Amino acid sequence: MKYLCYYRLFAMATILAAKFVEEKPLKNDWYAKVLGIKLQDFNKLEVELLVNSLNFNLFVDEESLISINESVTGYYYKILKGSATQE
């Protein structure tokens, strides 16, 4: 069940990034339908992530992006080798 939380977090972060760079983003009801969640839940999750977690700061500096990329890449290779713990 834990993976659903990760899925929603990753999906919402991706959607916020898309909305940040798109000139005319799609409506929330479309995103919610694609994710398979209720529009009300989608809106709550978006507010929680955007307001409470990110403080409306969607800009990522290059140093942080490199660090995140190294982290994710390293974890991916650990999974390929079978040394990462999977829950």
C-alpha positions, 0 to 999 in steps of 0.5 A: 500500500505504501507504493500508492503514496509514492505514486501519488507524490511522484505523479503530483510532482510531475504534474506540478512541473508540467503546469509550471512550464506549460503556457496553457496547462490542462484542467485538474479534472483531466489530470485527476482522471488520468491518475485515477483519483477523485478531483477533490483528492487531487486538488487537496494533494496539489495544495498540500504539495504546492503550498505546505511542502514547496512554499510555491517554490517550483524552481530547482537550481542546477546543483540540487538537480544534479544531486537529485539525479545522482541519488535517483541514478544510484538507487536505480543501479542498486535495484539492478544489482539487487542490493537495494531494499524494496518494501 
